Amino acid sequence: MKRVSIYLVPIILLLLVSSCSKKVYYSLGMSENDFLIKNRKAVSLYKKSLNSSTYLQGDGYDGSWFYYFNNGILTELNQGQRQSDFILENRNR
């Protein structure tokens, strides 16, 4: 019985560790280079322009996250519903 548990425990641990999804490490305000060093295998470049770039974690469907960089700094992350750059206020209330 002891011999079976010696082999069974490492196999179970290996299955648990290998089945985990890729975790992304980030903090708002971090540089794009630091983000890519820590998360190169977990994210893919989604969109790139002159001053901004967007990275995608996942396949673009439910559970996916988008990471937005402006001038090389992480400024926003969300699940595909980007916040408006400006807000209109109705002051005639």
Kinemage of the C-alpha trace (Angstrom):
@kinemage 1
@onewidth
@group {chain A} dominant
@subgroup {mainchain}
@vectorlist {calphas} color= white
{ca met a 1} P 0.000 0.000 0.000
{ca lys a 2} L 2.821 2.375 0.833
{ca arg a 3} L 4.494 1.667 -2.469
{ca val a 4} L 1.330 2.522 -4.435
{ca ser a 5} L 0.911 5.844 -2.622
{ca ile a 6} L 4.561 6.740 -3.312
{ca tyr a 7} L 3.849 6.583 -7.046
{ca leu a 8} L 0.282 7.841 -6.937
{ca val a 9} L 0.894 11.129 -5.086
{ca pro a 10} L 3.466 12.545 -7.566
{ca ile a 11} L 1.245 11.594 -10.510
{ca ile a 12} L -1.749 13.378 -8.976
{ca leu a 13} L 0.376 16.462 -8.216
{ca leu a 14} L 1.705 16.501 -11.758
{ca leu a 15} L -1.817 16.366 -13.194
{ca leu a 16} L -2.998 19.192 -10.943
{ca val a 17} L -0.085 21.450 -11.817
{ca ser a 18} L -0.219 20.780 -15.558
{ca ser a 19} L -3.962 21.358 -15.811
{ca cys a 20} L -3.806 24.907 -14.410
{ca ser a 21} L -4.341 27.758 -16.829
{ca lys a 22} L -1.581 30.230 -17.602
{ca lys a 23} L -1.555 32.997 -15.047
{ca val a 24} L -0.765 36.548 -16.110
{ca tyr a 25} L 1.284 38.755 -13.808
{ca tyr a 26} L 0.572 42.474 -14.078
{ca ser a 27} L 0.149 45.718 -12.200
{ca leu a 28} L -1.289 48.918 -13.607
{ca gly a 29} L 1.504 51.303 -14.509
{ca met a 30} L 4.063 48.597 -15.314
{ca ser a 31} L 6.081 48.883 -18.492
{ca glu a 32} L 5.254 46.897 -21.601
{ca asn a 33} L 8.708 45.277 -21.580
{ca asp a 34} L 8.301 44.020 -17.987
{ca phe a 35} L 4.830 42.723 -18.833
{ca leu a 36} L 6.147 40.785 -21.830
{ca ile a 37} L 9.095 39.335 -19.904
{ca lys a 38} L 6.745 37.905 -17.271
{ca asn a 39} L 3.888 36.888 -19.587
{ca arg a 40} L 5.335 36.143 -23.029
{ca lys a 41} L 3.770 32.657 -23.260
{ca ala a 42} L 0.391 33.635 -21.779
{ca val a 43} L -0.529 36.578 -24.034
{ca ser a 44} L -0.491 37.428 -27.733
{ca leu a 45} L -0.354 40.784 -29.506
{ca tyr a 46} L -3.882 41.730 -30.548
{ca lys a 47} L -3.457 45.258 -31.947
{ca lys a 48} L -0.537 47.656 -32.343
{ca ser a 49} L -0.489 51.313 -33.338
{ca leu a 50} L 2.012 54.146 -33.027
{ca asn a 51} L 1.438 54.941 -29.325
{ca ser a 52} L -0.631 52.016 -28.085
{ca ser a 53} L -0.768 48.253 -28.145
{ca thr a 54} L -3.256 45.665 -26.953
{ca tyr a 55} L -2.490 42.134 -25.785
{ca leu a 56} L -4.949 39.267 -25.457
{ca gln a 57} L -4.966 36.456 -22.943
{ca gly a 58} L -7.230 33.647 -24.123
{ca asp a 59} L -9.035 33.103 -27.397
{ca gly a 60} L -11.134 36.282 -27.532
{ca tyr a 61} L -14.283 34.666 -26.153
{ca asp a 62} L -15.627 34.292 -22.602
{ca gly a 63} L -12.915 34.467 -19.969
{ca ser a 64} L -10.439 36.344 -22.169
{ca trp a 65} L -8.664 39.470 -20.950
{ca phe a 66} L -7.347 42.435 -22.914
{ca tyr a 67} L -4.359 44.467 -21.673
{ca tyr a 68} L -4.038 48.036 -23.015
{ca phe a 69} L -0.722 49.905 -23.141
{ca asn a 70} L -0.387 53.612 -23.942
{ca asn a 71} L 3.149 54.904 -24.533
{ca gly a 72} L 4.554 51.646 -23.131
{ca ile a 73} L 2.608 51.769 -19.822
{ca leu a 74} L -0.224 49.408 -18.810
{ca thr a 75} L -3.241 51.684 -18.396
{ca glu a 76} L -6.286 49.413 -18.602
{ca leu a 77} L -7.404 45.813 -18.640
{ca asn a 78} L -10.846 44.388 -19.248
{ca gln a 79} L -12.758 41.566 -20.891
{ca gly a 80} L -13.323 43.321 -24.201
{ca gln a 81} L -15.574 46.216 -23.213
{ca arg a 82} L -13.221 49.173 -23.359
{ca gln a 83} L -14.228 52.243 -21.388
{ca ser a 84} L -15.001 55.405 -23.291
{ca asp a 85} L -12.239 57.991 -23.629
{ca phe a 86} L -14.703 60.737 -22.819
{ca ile a 87} L -18.003 60.977 -20.952
{ca leu a 88} L -20.888 63.242 -21.942
{ca glu a 89} L -22.737 64.814 -19.050
{ca asn a 90} L -26.253 66.110 -19.175
{ca arg a 91} L -26.130 69.302 -17.105
{ca asn a 92} L -29.760 70.275 -17.799
{ca arg a 93} L -31.294 68.371 -14.918
